[in-house]
Structure formats: C-alpha cells, structure tokens
Amino acid sequence: MTEQTNPTEAAVRATLATLADRYAEMAGQHADRLPSDFFASFTPAQERVAERAHVLRMVAHDLRDVLRTGRIPHGLMTDAELNEYGPEGGTR
C-alpha cells in the first residue's frame, strides 16, 4: 500500500498539527477584525466573531492536547470515559 492509503502515525500526527495551526491562524484572523480598546463595545455580529475565534482556539488547543497526551480532552469526554479515570475525573 502507498503512504496515501495507509499513512504512518508520523504523517497523521503532522497532519493534525498542521490542522491545529490552521485553526489557530483562523482564530487570529477573526480576532484581528475586532476592536481592541479596553472599553470597546461589540456589536452582535462582532460578538459572534469573538465566539467563533474562541471556539477555533479551543479546537486548536484540543488537537494539540490529543497529540501530546494521546487522550481525549477532559471537557470532551463522555461520562463513561470520565469514570474510567477514577473519582478525581468526576462527571461533567
């Protein structure tokens, strides 16, 4: 099989790292369009852009966390997965 149909773990990790970088870049582009004054007021459209930037940053962080730890981030775990890690895992 060729590497395209059977990618190595390194290739998959590199692809996921690139994806995380692109999500972070998109978040930065969204944030660049927002007012940066300390007391800036946001329009409803700007609030949606700010939320979208936050979500993109979280996705990038979660992807990097999976690559680093090999586990699903705590906030995305199911109750069964949380229970697997003991009482300190708690519930959502």
C-alpha positions in Angstrom: 0.0 0.0 0.0 1.1 3.5 -0.6 1.5 6.1 2.1 -1.6 8.0 0.9 -3.8 5.0 1.6 -2.0 3.8 4.7 -0.5 6.9 6.4 2.1 6.4 9.0 1.5 7.6 12.6 4.0 10.4 12.0 2.1 11.6 8.9 -1.2 11.6 10.7 0.4 13.5 13.6 1.9 16.0 11.2 -1.5 16.5 9.5 -3.3 17.0 12.9 -0.6 19.5 14.0 -1.0 21.4 10.7 -4.8 21.4 11.2 -4.3 22.8 14.7 -2.0 25.5 13.3 -4.6 26.5 10.7 -7.4 26.7 13.3 -5.2 28.9 15.4 -4.4 31.1 12.4 -8.1 31.4 11.6 -8.8 32.4 15.2 -6.2 35.1 14.9 -7.7 36.4 11.7 -11.1 36.7 13.4 -9.7 38.4 16.4 -7.8 40.9 14.3 -11.1 42.2 13.0 -12.4 43.0 16.5 -12.0 46.3 18.4 -9.1 46.1 20.9 -9.8 49.0 23.1 -10.2 48.1 26.8 -13.8 49.5 26.9 -14.8 48.6 23.4 -18.4 47.7 22.8 -19.1 44.9 20.4 -22.0 44.7 18.0 -23.9 41.4 17.9 -22.0 40.4 14.8 -18.7 41.1 16.5 -19.8 39.1 19.5 -20.4 36.1 17.1 -16.9 36.6 15.5 -15.3 36.7 19.0 -17.1 33.5 20.0 -16.0 31.9 16.7 -12.4 32.9 17.4 -12.7 31.4 20.9 -14.1 28.1 19.5 -11.3 27.9 16.9 -8.6 28.5 19.6 -10.2 25.7 21.7 -10.2 23.3 18.8 -6.6 24.0 18.1 -5.7 23.5 21.8 -7.7 20.3 22.0 -6.0 18.9 18.9 -2.6 19.7 20.3 -3.6 18.2 23.7 -4.6 14.9 22.0 -1.3 14.8 20.1 0.6 15.4 23.4 -1.3 13.1 25.7 -3.0 10.6 23.4 -6.3 11.1 25.2 -9.5 13.0 24.6 -9.5 16.3 26.4 -11.4 16.3 29.7 -14.2 18.6 28.5 -15.0 16.3 25.6 -15.0 13.0 27.5 -18.2 11.0 28.0 -19.3 10.2 31.5 -18.0 6.6 31.0 -14.6 7.9 30.0 -14.5 10.2 33.0 -15.4 7.4 35.3 -12.6 5.3 33.8 -10.1 7.7 35.3 -11.4 7.4 38.9 -13.2 9.7 41.3 -10.9 12.7 40.5 -12.4 12.5 37.0 -15.8 13.3 38.3 -18.7 14.0 36.0 -19.4 16.8 33.6 
